[in-house]
């Protein structure tokens, strides 16, 4: 349990604690290409315990160095003085997901793998719905409850400790379910998706933002294999899935897929297209929708704007503070920079030696370094996406078909909106 501020209580034997987590993985942080499928299958048997132990130390690092919103996000194009920040990009991510799920006031929503409740509070505040957050980690529950009380949303947002593979809810309890970069901790996506289907009302919407290996991932490429294994090692995952496997699991769980996209690349524009636009108009306004760039009518006098390039979702993790648009984001980037890391490492190293820092903190810092560096490498290589979106609906007649022995309802062609399908499928 946490203290009066929802902060996790001090761990008496940190080295034993971090050692328990690390025992599930290869000791060599850099060389992860030797991980076997047998080792991965063994981890899958204890996936809930791995995730729980990971977030006992990672949650504080996430909140202090990143945000109360435990997810990554792409950045829309920015034009001074209307600069886009990490905070506003995260809100756009969550609000867009709420829009695609058609959330309404007075609806009951489940947030699967809610962390410390940042997205749950954001979506509740936007839509007026009631949100229940589910997480396996007690320290996250305590912190989420405290932060929610501080924001005056306790009447609307609550949190429950539980395993998303065996949720403590009755069948057909929720109007909609969201999962933001959380079900990647499941050893089987189909298993957790089926559990979501169970607690969702017929006709209800399910939206998940999934960590996946993209179609560029080549299991015969040793660099790609190493990236996958390091992502699993640094983020407490037992089995990182491909986008194809995730899609198949989503459909096999009984959902009608209405929308799919790699949201991590939502705002990216090819360099040749960007150059073509620039030659057409000295001051173009890029309207960032996936149906393609549009040009505003040319002004009579070109505006003296300085356009920032489209920023990849990895830039804060790389410590590129030159791309930050506010001092808050600059500080977030600086904390991720090589200089700040070295300073922290030296402080912790000597602190452990003289006894002012608990044994095991250096090992935890190494894990968090792998956490950051592995996803950056995967993103730059194009083999990893942290937010591949699947939006779907539980069929109205699923229950009846199963009762009649007809099996899972077949996928319907719902054209209420034109779905964006990811490229190179």
C-alpha positions in Angstrom: 0.0 0.0 0.0 1.1 3.6 -0.6 1.5 6.5 1.9 -0.9 9.4 2.4 0.2 10.8 -1.0 -0.3 7.6 -2.8 3.4 7.1 -3.2 4.7 3.6 -2.9 6.2 2.8 0.5 10.0 2.4 0.7 11.2 -1.1 -0.3 13.3 -2.5 2.5 15.5 -4.8 0.3 15.6 -3.1 -3.1 18.3 -5.3 -4.5 16.3 -8.5 -3.7 13.3 -6.9 -5.2 14.9 -5.8 -8.5 16.7 -9.2 -8.6 13.4 -11.0 -8.6 12.3 -9.0 -11.7 15.6 -9.4 -13.5 15.7 -13.2 -12.9 13.1 -13.6 -15.7 15.6 -12.2 -18.3 19.1 -12.5 -19.7 21.6 -10.8 -17.5 23.4 -9.2 -20.5 21.5 -5.9 -21.2 23.2 -5.3 -24.5 23.2 -8.8 -26.1 19.7 -10.0 -26.2 19.9 -11.9 -29.5 20.5 -15.2 -27.7 17.0 -15.3 -26.1 15.3 -18.5 -27.0 11.7 -19.2 -27.6 11.8 -21.6 -24.7 12.9 -18.7 -22.4 10.1 -16.5 -23.8 7.5 -19.3 -23.2 8.7 -19.6 -19.7 8.2 -15.9 -19.1 4.7 -16.1 -20.4 3.8 -18.4 -17.5 4.6 -15.7 -15.0 3.6 -12.6 -17.1 1.3 -11.1 -14.4 4.0 -11.3 -11.8 6.6 -9.8 -14.1 4.4 -6.8 -14.9 3.5 -6.3 -11.2 7.2 -6.4 -10.1 8.2 -4.2 -12.9 5.8 -1.4 -12.1 6.7 -1.4 -8.5 9.9 0.5 -9.4 9.1 1.7 -13.0 5.9 3.7 -12.1 7.8 6.3 -10.1 10.4 6.7 -12.9 7.7 7.1 -15.5 5.9 9.8 -13.5 9.0 11.8 -12.5 10.7 11.6 -15.9 7.8 11.4 -18.3 4.2 12.1 -17.3 1.2 10.7 -15.3 0.1 9.5 -18.7 2.0 6.2 -19.3 2.1 6.1 -23.0 4.0 7.5 -26.0 2.5 9.8 -28.6 3.2 11.2 -32.1 3.4 15.0 -32.4 1.2 17.0 -34.8 2.9 19.6 -36.9 3.5 22.8 -35.0 3.5 26.4 -36.0 4.5 29.2 -33.6 2.8 30.6 -31.6 0.5 27.6 -31.6 3.1 25.2 -30.4 2.2 21.6 -29.8 3.7 20.1 -26.6 4.0 16.6 -25.1 1.0 17.3 -22.9 -1.2 18.5 -25.7 -0.1 15.7 -28.0 -1.1 13.2 -25.3 -4.5 14.8 -24.9 -5.1 14.7 -28.6 -4.2 11.0 -28.6 -6.7 10.2 -25.8 -9.4 12.5 -27.0 -9.2 11.1 -30.6 -9.4 7.6 -29.2 -12.5 8.6 -27.2 -14.0 10.1 -30.3 -13.5 6.9 -32.4 -15.0 4.9 -29.6 -18.1 7.2 -29.6 -18.0 7.7 -25.9 -21.0 9.4 -24.4 -21.9 11.0 -21.0 -23.2 8.6 -18.3 -21.6 5.6 -20.1 -19.5 3.2 -18.0 -16.0 2.7 -19.4 -13.3 0.3 -18.4 -9.7 1.3 -18.8 -7.6 -1.9 -18.9 -4.1 -1.4 -17.6 -4.8 2.1 -16.4 -1.4 2.9 -14.8 -1.8 5.8 -12.4 -4.9 7.1 -14.2 -3.8 9.9 -16.4 -5.8 8.9 -19.5 -8.8 7.8 -17.5 -9.1 11.2 -15.9 -8.6 12.9 -19.2 -11.3 10.9 -21.0 -13.7 11.3 -18.1 -13.2 15.0 -18.0 -13.8 15.3 -21.8 -16.8 13.0 -22.2 -18.6 13.1 -18.9 -18.5 9.3 -18.7 -17.7 7.2 -15.6 -14.4 5.3 -15.8 -13.1 2.4 -13.8 -9.4 1.8 -14.1 -7.9 -1.7 -13.7 -4.3 -2.4 -12.9 -2.4 -5.3 -11.4 -0.2 -3.1 -9.3 -1.3 -1.9 -5.9 1.1 1.0 -5.8 -0.5 2.3 -9.1 -3.9 2.0 -7.6 -2.9 4.0 -4.5 -1.3 6.7 -6.6 -4.2 6.9 -9.1 -6.7 7.3 -6.3 -4.7 10.1 -4.7 -4.2 12.0 -8.0 -7.8 11.6 -8.9 -8.9 13.1 -5.5 -6.5 16.0 -6.1 -8.2 16.7 -9.5 -11.7 16.5 -8.0 -12.8 13.5 -10.1 -13.3 10.8 -7.4 -17.0 10.8 -8.1 -16.4 9.9 -11.7 -13.2 7.9 -11.9 -12.3 4.9 -9.6 -9.6 2.2 -9.6 -9.5 -1.5 -9.0 -6.6 -3.9 -8.5 -6.9 -7.0 -10.7 -5.5 -9.1 -13.5 -6.8 -8.3 -17.0 -6.6 -12.0 -17.8 -9.2 -12.7 -15.2 -11.1 -9.5 -14.6 -13.1 -9.1 -11.4 -16.2 -7.9 -13.2 -19.5 -9.6 -14.3 -20.3 -10.4 -17.9 -21.5 -7.5 -20.0 -20.8 -4.8 -17.4 -19.3 -2.0 -19.6 -20.5 0.2 -22.4 -17.0 0.5 -23.8 -13.4 -0.6 -23.0 -10.1 1.1 -23.7 -6.6 -0.3 -23.4 -3.8 2.2 -23.9 -0.4 0.5 -24.4 -1.1 -1.9 -21.7 -2.2 -5.3 -23.0 1.4 -5.7 -24.5 2.0 -7.3 -21.0 -0.3 -10.1 -21.8 1.3 -13.4 -22.9 -1.6 -13.9 -25.3 -3.5 -11.0 -26.9 -6.4 -13.3 -27.9 -6.8 -14.3 -24.2 -7.0 -10.7 -22.9 -9.2 -9.6 -25.8 -11.6 -12.4 -25.1 -11.8 -11.3 -21.5 -12.5 -7.8 -22.7 -15.3 -9.2 -24.9 -16.8 -11.0 -21.9 -17.2 -7.8 -19.8 -18.3 -5.7 -22.7 -22.0 -5.2 -23.5 -23.3 -6.4 -26.9 -22.7 -3.6 -29.4 -20.1 -2.0 -27.1 -16.9 -0.6 -28.5 -13.4 -1.7 -27.7 -10.3 0.3 -28.6 -6.8 -0.8 -27.9 -3.5 1.0 -28.6 -1.1 -1.9 -29.0 2.7 -2.3 -28.9 3.6 -4.3 -31.9 6.3 -5.4 -34.3 5.5 -3.9 -37.7 5.6 -5.6 -41.1 9.2 -4.5 -41.5 10.3 -6.8 -38.7 12.3 -9.7 -40.0 12.8 -12.6 -37.6 15.9 -13.7 -39.6 17.5 -10.3 -39.0 19.6 -10.5 -35.9 19.4 -6.8 -35.3 15.6 -6.9 -35.4 15.6 -9.9 -33.0 17.9 -8.0 -30.6 15.6 -5.0 -30.7 12.5 -7.1 -29.9 14.3 -8.9 -27.0 15.6 -5.6 -25.6 12.1 -4.1 -25.7 10.8 -7.1 -23.8 13.7 -6.9 -21.3 13.4 -3.2 -20.6 9.6 -3.0 -20.4 8.7 -6.1 -18.5 7.1 -7.8 -21.4 6.8 -11.6 -21.8 6.0 -11.7 -25.5 5.9 -8.8 -28.0 3.5 -9.6 -30.8 3.5 -8.6 -34.5 0.8 -6.4 -35.9 -0.6 -9.3 -37.9 -0.8 -11.5 -34.8 -2.5 -8.7 -32.9 -5.1 -8.2 -35.7 -5.8 -11.9 -35.9 -6.3 -12.0 -32.1 -8.6 -9.0 -32.2 -10.8 -10.8 -34.8 -10.6 -14.2 -33.1 -11.8 -12.7 -29.9 -15.1 -11.8 -31.5 -14.7 -8.1 -32.4 -15.8 -6.5 -35.7 -12.8 -4.4 -36.7 -13.9 -0.9 -37.8 -10.7 1.0 -37.7 -7.0 0.2 -37.7 -3.9 2.4 -38.0 -0.4 2.9 -36.9 -1.0 6.1 -34.9 2.7 6.5 -34.2 3.2 7.5 -37.9 -0.1 9.3 -38.2 1.4 12.7 -38.9 4.4 11.6 -40.9 4.8 13.0 -44.4 7.3 11.6 -47.0 10.1 14.0 -47.6 9.4 14.1 -51.3 5.8 15.1 -50.8 6.8 17.7 -48.1 9.3 19.2 -50.6 6.6 19.3 -53.3 4.2 21.1 -51.0 6.9 23.6 -50.0 7.5 24.6 -53.7 3.8 25.2 -54.2 3.3 27.7 -51.4 5.9 29.7 -49.5 3.8 29.4 -46.3 1.8 26.2 -46.5 -0.5 25.1 -43.7 -0.5 21.3 -43.4 -3.8 20.0 -42.1 -2.8 16.9 -40.3 -5.5 14.3 -41.3 -4.7 10.9 -42.7 -6.7 11.5 -45.9 -3.7 13.5 -47.1 -2.2 17.0 -46.8 -4.3 20.0 -47.9 -3.1 23.5 -48.7 -4.9 26.5 -47.4 -5.6 29.2 -50.0 -2.4 31.2 -50.6 -2.4 34.5 -48.5 -1.9 37.7 -50.4 1.3 38.2 -48.4 3.3 35.2 -47.3 3.2 34.8 -43.5 6.6 35.1 -41.8 6.2 31.8 -40.0 9.0 29.5 -39.0 7.9 26.0 -39.5 9.2 23.3 -37.3 9.7 19.9 -39.0 7.4 17.1 -38.2 8.8 15.6 -35.0 9.0 11.8 -34.5 7.5 10.3 -31.4 11.0 9.3 -30.3 12.5 12.8 -30.1 12.0 13.4 -26.3 13.4 9.9 -25.6 16.5 10.7 -27.6 17.0 13.9 -25.5 16.6 16.2 -28.5 15.7 19.3 -26.6 16.2 21.5 -29.7 12.8 20.2 -30.9 11.0 21.1 -27.6 8.5 24.0 -27.8 8.2 24.8 -24.1 10.6 24.8 -21.1 8.7 21.9 -19.6 9.3 19.7 -22.7 12.9 21.0 -22.8 13.4 19.7 -19.3 11.8 16.4 -20.1 14.2 16.0 -23.1 17.2 17.1 -21.0 16.4 14.4 -18.4 16.7 11.8 -21.2 19.9 13.3 -22.7 23.3 11.4 -22.5 24.7 14.1 -20.2 22.0 13.8 -17.6 22.1 10.1 -17.7 25.9 10.1 -17.1 25.5 12.4 -14.1 22.8 10.2 -12.6 24.7 7.0 -13.2 27.8 8.4 -11.5 25.8 9.7 -8.6 24.0 6.3 -8.1 27.2 4.4 -8.6 29.2 6.2 -5.9 26.0 6.5 -3.8 25.7 2.7 -3.6 29.4 2.4 -2.8 29.1 4.7 0.2 25.7 3.6 1.3 23.5 6.7 0.6 21.7 4.9 -2.3 20.1 1.6 -1.9 21.7 -1.4 -3.5 19.9 -2.3 -6.7 19.1 1.2 -7.8 21.8 1.0 -10.5 20.4 -2.2 -11.8 16.9 -0.5 -11.9 18.4 2.4 -13.8 20.0 0.1 -16.3 16.6 -1.6 -16.9 15.0 1.8 -17.5 17.8 2.8 -19.9 17.1 -0.4 -21.9 13.4 0.6 -21.7 14.0 3.9 -23.4 16.8 3.0 -25.8 15.1 -0.2 -27.1 11.9 1.5 -28.2 13.8 4.4 -29.8 15.9 1.9 -31.8 12.8 0.0 -32.8 11.1 3.2 -33.8 14.0 4.5 -35.9 14.5 1.1 -37.5 10.7 1.0 -38.3 10.2 -2.4 -36.8 8.3 -1.3 -33.7 5.2 0.9 -33.1 4.0 1.7 -29.6 0.5 2.7 -30.7 -1.0 0.5 -33.3 -4.8 1.1 -33.0 -7.5 -1.4 -33.3 -11.1 -0.1 -32.9 -13.9 -2.6 -33.0 -17.4 -3.5 -31.8 -18.8 -6.5 -30.0 -21.5 -7.9 -32.2 -25.1 -7.6 -31.0 -25.7 -11.2 -31.9 -22.5 -12.8 -30.5 -24.3 -14.1 -27.5 -27.2 -15.6 -29.4 -24.9 -17.2 -32.0 -22.9 -18.9 -29.3 -26.0 -20.1 -27.5 -27.3 -21.5 -30.8 -24.0 -23.2 -31.4 -23.2 -21.1 -34.4 -19.8 -20.0 -33.1 -18.4 -16.5 -33.3 -20.2 -13.9 -35.3 -18.6 -13.2 -38.7 -17.0 -9.9 -39.4 -19.5 -7.4 -40.8 -18.7 -4.7 -43.4 -19.5 -1.6 -41.4 -18.9 1.6 -43.4 -20.0 4.2 -40.9 -16.6 5.7 -41.4 -13.9 4.8 -43.9 -11.2 2.9 -41.9 -7.6 3.8 -42.5 -5.6 0.6 -43.0 -1.9 0.7 -42.3 0.5 0.7 -45.2 2.4 -2.4 -46.3 0.0 -4.9 -44.9 
